[in-house]
Amino acid sequence: MNILSLFDIAVLDGTIRLAVPLLLACLAGLFSERAGIFDIGLEGKMLAAAFLAGAFAAVSGSVWVGLLAAIAGSLVLSVVHGLASITFRGNQLISGVAINFFAAGITVVIAQSWFAQGGRTPQLSGGARFEPWVFPGALTKIREIAQANFPMRVYSELLSGHTTITYIAFLAVPLTWWILFRTRFGLRLRAVGENPAAVDTAGISVVRLRYSAVLICGILCGIAGAYLSTSLQAGFTKDMTAGRGYIALAALIFAKWRPWYALGATLLFGYLQALALRPDILEKAFGVRVQVQLLDALPYILTVVILAGFVGKAIPPRAGGEPYVKER
Amino acid sequence: MERMPKWADIVLVPLVSLILAAILSALVILAIGENPWTALKLMVNGALGSTYAWGYTLYYATNFIFTGLAVSVAFHARMFNIGGEGQAMLGGLGVALVCLYIPWPHWTLALIGSAVGAALFGAAWALIPAYLQAKRGSHIVITTIMFNFIAAALLNFLLIGPIKAEGMMEPATAKFPEATYLPNLSEVLGAVGIPFSHTSPANVAFLVAVAACFAVWALIWKTRLGYAIRAFGKSEPAAKYAGINPTKIIVVSMLISGGLAGMMAVNNVLGEAERLVLNAVEGAGFIGIAVALMGRNHPFGVFLAAILFGFLYQGGAELSLWTSIPREMVIVIQALVILFTGALDDMVRAPIERAFMAFRRGQA
């Protein structure tokens, strides 16, 4: 038994890699839900973005073209969600469900038609993927890292060696906090999620604020999707989001709709995902075999427990899910 | 306020939504270089062209009737049960346990036993989200989504371990005993002299689904409980004032909803596979959402919408056989139907309403 092996550097590295898409999607949901628009379409937007990034990077050979296509595609779906839930005052949950299905279907249909590889995009290499950044003095060879001392391993494997999007994701946390809690736009955005009538009375457009929140959500989902197909993997595969959009939603509740907590929650869920890939680590740590399925289910179980309010209550924005009608 | 006639609300609005979804789907098919008209002909032929094709269409429709009814019962109490998928998975587990561990003498008894098992397991899976919604105010949509994933992990665990058939590589239970096999629809129809394909998977469970439609109709519109559910769905404060207990309505309607979703397993697990396999539900729980929206939450509408989706499902399978259009095209159509009938309802409805008003003013 060796509890310390739970903090194996390789697992922590995996945690960061797996937490990045969750973190970006979680922050995306945070903007949207703080403005009063529920979004269970995070999954679909990420999936569509992952496909577009993979497809456009493969065709153009440039990952940046892929990233732009991903963001554009995700924004289109955001606009649909905005139309449904802001302009036509439809049911936001149903709109999200529709977007998820649409993305799940259309990505495979188009991938099959463009590349005829059974719903995947070609393998990406070279400039079509995000290259890892290597910090000055960091080790890159696996054997060298394994033999290095502890601070060097942390520096080389945890801090250095990630792709651009990873650093963007972690910078997005303080940025989100700053926008939401230190700018006028953020104050209004939070207000519109709590009491849109008050914002309206102050002469600020509820519709415009909510659209901007939904569009920010789209951009972040686009980056998250691009990360999946151009950083984490080399190309798009069918259903590659694998429920990450829902885990991000769970993390958002876990984080009580706060940016720094979102970082913690997504790192926790990323850690669980990383552990699920390494059952041997758990066996080493506890001396018993832990079912992988239990680890898979743990984020969801934790979210239900949090939702049940037994461990600190999670209170969503008050006007969440309600279309705003100007005159009552 | 003036309103448009009821038939327009029930028939015209869903129809226009469907046409919009069809047009967009046709555009997608055009965009990937296939001919939508040929595709439609292939689908009609493959899903309705023979009794064999009908057998598949009705088999899928049976699944969707159960999940569609499940979603619509919850909708009547103004709850969105996205958990049909997980509840149907658990229903499958219920059927498997009932059929593997109880020696049934005859299929009729096995059918009743399985239906009860499926409904109980499905309902049990809806119980915790329902209780949390009623007592702790946890949002039912989020909890039922979470329970879908937990159900998937649970079945994953059970099917590669405790209830896996011995000596098999595949994650599935053993075949059920032969006494539990349900008669095919061909045997039922053959008894009254109608020839029907012997090899298609449609079975007696279809009749159970039709019976479930009647039962749900009677429940919602002919009983005190149904009245309470509808009253609660229309206005919670008014229902409370009328002495209706919200906790009870939330929990009971979710139990019924979960039970109905679970009963889908009578068709796909007992009627078709005759054992429990991994991923037996195949998204039918989610299609229930589209079916309920399209059917306007009325059992008859759900029935028709389920047949429509059965047609799409079977037709889509045929398409992927004969053209380069993959099966996932059906998911796109399903998404568009949900989008137009559910989320963009106002966009479709408002112009129709205006047209009716203009027409009336013209007449007066």
Contacts between the chains, C-beta under 8 A, distances in Angstrom:
chain1	res1	chain2	res2	distance
A	40	B	141	7.1
A	40	B	145	7.2
A	80	B	339	7.4
A	83	B	344	7.2
A	83	B	347	7.6
A	84	B	339	7.1
A	84	B	343	3.9
A	84	B	344	5.3
A	85	B	343	7.2
A	88	B	343	7.7
A	88	B	344	5.7
A	88	B	345	7.7
A	88	B	346	4.1
A	88	B	347	4.7
A	89	B	346	5.9
A	90	B	342	7.0
A	90	B	343	4.0
A	90	B	344	5.7
A	90	B	345	5.9
A	90	B	346	5.9
A	90	B	347	7.8
A	91	B	80	7.9
A	91	B	342	6.0
A	91	B	343	5.8
A	92	B	343	7.7
A	93	B	80	5.6
A	93	B	82	7.9
A	93	B	141	5.4
A	94	B	80	7.5
A	94	B	289	7.4
A	94	B	293	7.1
A	94	B	338	6.3
A	94	B	342	3.6
A	94	B	343	4.7
A	95	B	339	6.8
A	95	B	342	7.3
A	95	B	343	3.5
A	95	B	344	7.8
A	97	B	82	6.9
A	97	B	286	7.5
A	97	B	289	6.1
A	97	B	338	6.0
A	97	B	342	7.7
A	98	B	335	5.0
A	98	B	336	7.5
A	98	B	338	4.1
A	98	B	339	3.8
A	98	B	342	6.6
A	98	B	343	5.7
A	99	B	335	7.4
A	99	B	339	7.7
A	100	B	335	7.7
A	101	B	286	7.0
A	101	B	331	5.4
A	101	B	332	7.7
A	101	B	334	5.7
A	101	B	335	3.5
A	101	B	338	6.5
A	102	B	331	7.9
A	102	B	332	6.2
A	102	B	335	3.6
A	102	B	336	7.0
A	102	B	339	7.1
A	104	B	328	7.1
A	104	B	331	5.5
A	104	B	335	7.8
A	105	B	328	4.4
A	105	B	329	6.6
A	105	B	330	7.2
A	105	B	331	3.2
A	105	B	332	3.7
A	105	B	333	7.8
A	105	B	334	7.4
A	105	B	335	6.1
A	106	B	28	7.1
A	106	B	328	7.8
A	106	B	332	5.2
A	108	B	326	5.7
A	108	B	328	3.9
A	109	B	28	6.7
A	109	B	32	6.4
A	109	B	325	7.1
A	109	B	326	5.8
A	109	B	328	5.3
A	109	B	329	5.4
A	109	B	332	6.2
A	110	B	32	6.8
A	112	B	32	7.9
A	112	B	324	6.9
A	112	B	326	4.8
A	112	B	328	8.0
A	113	B	31	8.0
A	113	B	32	3.7
A	113	B	33	6.7
A	113	B	324	6.9
A	116	B	324	7.7
A	119	B	326	6.7
A	119	B	328	7.3
A	243	B	149	6.2
A	246	B	145	5.7
A	246	B	146	7.8
A	246	B	149	6.9
A	249	B	142	6.7
A	249	B	145	7.6
A	250	B	142	7.6
A	250	B	146	6.6
A	253	B	142	6.6
A	291	B	157	5.7
A	293	B	153	4.3
A	293	B	154	7.2
A	293	B	156	4.9
A	293	B	157	3.9
A	294	B	153	7.3
A	294	B	157	7.5
A	296	B	149	7.7
A	296	B	153	4.7
A	296	B	156	7.5
A	297	B	149	6.5
A	297	B	150	4.9
A	297	B	153	3.7
A	297	B	154	7.2
A	300	B	146	4.1
A	300	B	147	7.6
A	300	B	149	4.5
A	300	B	150	5.1
A	300	B	153	7.9
A	301	B	146	7.6
A	301	B	150	6.2
A	303	B	142	7.3
A	303	B	146	5.4
A	304	B	128	7.4
A	304	B	132	7.2
A	304	B	138	7.5
A	304	B	143	5.7
A	304	B	146	5.2
A	304	B	147	7.5
A	304	B	150	7.8
A	307	B	132	6.5
A	307	B	136	7.5
A	307	B	138	3.8
A	307	B	139	7.1
A	307	B	142	6.3
A	307	B	143	6.0
A	307	B	146	7.9
A	308	B	132	5.2
A	308	B	136	5.1
A	308	B	138	5.6
A	309	B	136	5.0
A	309	B	137	7.7
A	309	B	138	7.1
A	316	B	139	7.4
